[in-house]
Amino acid sequence: MAQSVTVELELRIPAQKFWGAIQDSATVFPKIMPSQFKSIEMIEGDGKSVGSTRHIKYGEGMKMLTYATERIDAVDETNMTVTYTVIEGEILSIYKVFRPTLKVIPGADASSCTVSWTVEFEPAGNEIPPTEPIKEAAISMFKTVEGYLLTIA
């Protein structure tokens, strides 16, 4: 049975700037979070459009995970939304389905935004895995991206 968990975080970054970093995550994430992301390589597509797949090699900072392959299922440039599915990797021993949707929402002023990250998942077994580690990892990543973008303003 599908379930979901959502993280919403207000950031001090313009929405378009944060969205740009998400679209360029194959370059940005390993650069600013090398202990979590060793590399992100495109297997198919440009990494920004539907059907694109990428292979992620995780670093030592990602406990229990060494790799994943993700496929982009939906992109809405206007509403700064992307949905992707993990199609390969250790996470699939915990979750039968792991499908995040990330949405960047412009803030009340031009220099802020809210990032909403919702993961639809189905546990691989009978027990529901704890969702706190997922939420903590997402918050940490988004805050790191924010910090990076603030330094290159």
Contacts in CASP RR format, 6 or more apart in sequence:
PFRMAT RR
TARGET T0000
AUTHOR 0000-0000-0000
METHOD contacts of the structure
MODEL  1
MAQSVTVELELRIPAQKFWGAIQDSATVFPKIMPSQFKSIEMIEGDGKSV
GSTRHIKYGEGMKMLTYATERIDAVDETNMTVTYTVIEGEILSIYKVFRP
TLKVIPGADASSCTVSWTVEFEPAGNEIPPTEPIKEAAISMFKTVEGYLL
TIA
1 122 0 8 1.000
2 97 0 8 1.000
2 120 0 8 1.000
2 121 0 8 1.000
2 122 0 8 1.000
3 120 0 8 1.000
3 121 0 8 1.000
3 122 0 8 1.000
3 123 0 8 1.000
3 128 0 8 1.000
4 118 0 8 1.000
4 119 0 8 1.000
4 120 0 8 1.000
4 121 0 8 1.000
5 118 0 8 1.000
5 119 0 8 1.000
5 121 0 8 1.000
5 131 0 8 1.000
5 134 0 8 1.000
5 135 0 8 1.000
6 116 0 8 1.000
6 117 0 8 1.000
6 118 0 8 1.000
6 119 0 8 1.000
7 115 0 8 1.000
7 116 0 8 1.000
7 117 0 8 1.000
7 118 0 8 1.000
7 135 0 8 1.000
7 138 0 8 1.000
7 139 0 8 1.000
7 142 0 8 1.000
8 114 0 8 1.000
8 115 0 8 1.000
8 116 0 8 1.000
8 117 0 8 1.000
9 114 0 8 1.000
9 115 0 8 1.000
9 139 0 8 1.000
9 142 0 8 1.000
9 143 0 8 1.000
10 107 0 8 1.000
10 112 0 8 1.000
10 113 0 8 1.000
10 114 0 8 1.000
11 18 0 8 1.000
11 112 0 8 1.000
11 113 0 8 1.000
11 114 0 8 1.000
11 115 0 8 1.000
11 142 0 8 1.000
11 143 0 8 1.000
11 146 0 8 1.000
12 111 0 8 1.000
12 112 0 8 1.000
12 146 0 8 1.000
12 150 0 8 1.000
13 111 0 8 1.000
13 112 0 8 1.000
13 113 0 8 1.000
13 145 0 8 1.000
13 146 0 8 1.000
13 149 0 8 1.000
13 150 0 8 1.000
14 106 0 8 1.000
14 110 0 8 1.000
14 111 0 8 1.000
14 112 0 8 1.000
14 113 0 8 1.000
15 80 0 8 1.000
15 104 0 8 1.000
15 105 0 8 1.000
15 106 0 8 1.000
15 107 0 8 1.000
15 113 0 8 1.000
16 80 0 8 1.000
17 149 0 8 1.000
18 104 0 8 1.000
18 113 0 8 1.000
18 115 0 8 1.000
18 145 0 8 1.000
18 146 0 8 1.000
18 149 0 8 1.000
19 80 0 8 1.000
19 104 0 8 1.000
21 28 0 8 1.000
21 145 0 8 1.000
21 148 0 8 1.000
21 149 0 8 1.000
22 82 0 8 1.000
22 102 0 8 1.000
22 104 0 8 1.000
22 145 0 8 1.000
23 47 0 8 1.000
23 48 0 8 1.000
25 40 0 8 1.000
26 40 0 8 1.000
26 41 0 8 1.000
26 42 0 8 1.000
26 47 0 8 1.000
26 54 0 8 1.000
27 40 0 8 1.000
28 145 0 8 1.000
28 148 0 8 1.000
29 36 0 8 1.000
29 37 0 8 1.000
29 40 0 8 1.000
29 141 0 8 1.000
30 37 0 8 1.000
30 38 0 8 1.000
30 39 0 8 1.000
30 40 0 8 1.000
32 144 0 8 1.000
32 145 0 8 1.000
32 148 0 8 1.000
33 141 0 8 1.000
33 144 0 8 1.000
34 59 0 8 1.000
35 59 0 8 1.000
35 60 0 8 1.000
35 61 0 8 1.000
36 58 0 8 1.000
36 59 0 8 1.000
36 61 0 8 1.000
36 62 0 8 1.000
36 141 0 8 1.000
37 56 0 8 1.000
37 57 0 8 1.000
37 58 0 8 1.000
37 59 0 8 1.000
37 62 0 8 1.000
38 57 0 8 1.000
38 58 0 8 1.000
38 59 0 8 1.000
39 56 0 8 1.000
39 57 0 8 1.000
40 54 0 8 1.000
40 55 0 8 1.000
40 56 0 8 1.000
40 57 0 8 1.000
41 54 0 8 1.000
41 55 0 8 1.000
41 57 0 8 1.000
42 52 0 8 1.000
42 53 0 8 1.000
42 54 0 8 1.000
43 53 0 8 1.000
43 54 0 8 1.000
43 55 0 8 1.000
43 69 0 8 1.000
44 51 0 8 1.000
44 52 0 8 1.000
44 53 0 8 1.000
45 51 0 8 1.000
45 52 0 8 1.000
45 53 0 8 1.000
46 52 0 8 1.000
47 54 0 8 1.000
47 72 0 8 1.000
48 72 0 8 1.000
48 75 0 8 1.000
49 72 0 8 1.000
49 75 0 8 1.000
50 72 0 8 1.000
50 73 0 8 1.000
50 74 0 8 1.000
50 75 0 8 1.000
51 71 0 8 1.000
51 72 0 8 1.000
51 73 0 8 1.000
52 71 0 8 1.000
52 72 0 8 1.000
53 69 0 8 1.000
53 70 0 8 1.000
53 71 0 8 1.000
53 72 0 8 1.000
53 87 0 8 1.000
54 69 0 8 1.000
54 70 0 8 1.000
55 67 0 8 1.000
55 68 0 8 1.000
55 69 0 8 1.000
56 67 0 8 1.000
56 68 0 8 1.000
56 69 0 8 1.000
56 70 0 8 1.000
57 66 0 8 1.000
57 67 0 8 1.000
58 65 0 8 1.000
58 66 0 8 1.000
58 67 0 8 1.000
58 68 0 8 1.000
59 66 0 8 1.000
62 137 0 8 1.000
64 90 0 8 1.000
65 89 0 8 1.000
65 90 0 8 1.000
65 91 0 8 1.000
66 90 0 8 1.000
67 88 0 8 1.000
67 89 0 8 1.000
67 90 0 8 1.000
68 86 0 8 1.000
68 88 0 8 1.000
68 89 0 8 1.000
68 90 0 8 1.000
68 91 0 8 1.000
69 86 0 8 1.000
69 87 0 8 1.000
69 88 0 8 1.000
69 89 0 8 1.000
70 84 0 8 1.000
70 85 0 8 1.000
70 86 0 8 1.000
70 87 0 8 1.000
71 84 0 8 1.000
71 85 0 8 1.000
71 87 0 8 1.000
72 82 0 8 1.000
72 83 0 8 1.000
72 84 0 8 1.000
73 83 0 8 1.000
73 84 0 8 1.000
73 85 0 8 1.000
73 99 0 8 1.000
74 81 0 8 1.000
74 82 0 8 1.000
74 83 0 8 1.000
74 101 0 8 1.000
75 81 0 8 1.000
75 82 0 8 1.000
75 83 0 8 1.000
76 82 0 8 1.000
79 103 0 8 1.000
80 103 0 8 1.000
80 104 0 8 1.000
80 105 0 8 1.000
81 101 0 8 1.000
81 102 0 8 1.000
81 103 0 8 1.000
81 104 0 8 1.000
82 101 0 8 1.000
82 102 0 8 1.000
83 99 0 8 1.000
83 100 0 8 1.000
83 101 0 8 1.000
83 102 0 8 1.000
84 99 0 8 1.000
84 100 0 8 1.000
85 97 0 8 1.000
85 98 0 8 1.000
85 99 0 8 1.000
86 92 0 8 1.000
86 95 0 8 1.000
86 98 0 8 1.000
86 99 0 8 1.000
91 98 0 8 1.000
92 98 0 8 1.000
92 124 0 8 1.000
93 124 0 8 1.000
94 123 0 8 1.000
94 124 0 8 1.000
94 129 0 8 1.000
95 121 0 8 1.000
95 122 0 8 1.000
95 123 0 8 1.000
95 124 0 8 1.000
95 129 0 8 1.000
96 121 0 8 1.000
96 122 0 8 1.000
96 123 0 8 1.000
96 124 0 8 1.000
96 125 0 8 1.000
97 120 0 8 1.000
97 121 0 8 1.000
97 122 0 8 1.000
98 119 0 8 1.000
98 121 0 8 1.000
99 119 0 8 1.000
99 120 0 8 1.000
99 121 0 8 1.000
100 117 0 8 1.000
100 118 0 8 1.000
100 119 0 8 1.000
100 120 0 8 1.000
101 117 0 8 1.000
101 118 0 8 1.000
101 119 0 8 1.000
101 120 0 8 1.000
102 115 0 8 1.000
102 116 0 8 1.000
102 117 0 8 1.000
103 115 0 8 1.000
103 116 0 8 1.000
103 117 0 8 1.000
103 118 0 8 1.000
104 113 0 8 1.000
104 114 0 8 1.000
104 115 0 8 1.000
104 116 0 8 1.000
105 113 0 8 1.000
105 114 0 8 1.000
105 115 0 8 1.000
105 116 0 8 1.000
106 113 0 8 1.000
107 113 0 8 1.000
107 114 0 8 1.000
115 142 0 8 1.000
117 138 0 8 1.000
117 142 0 8 1.000
119 134 0 8 1.000
123 129 0 8 1.000
END
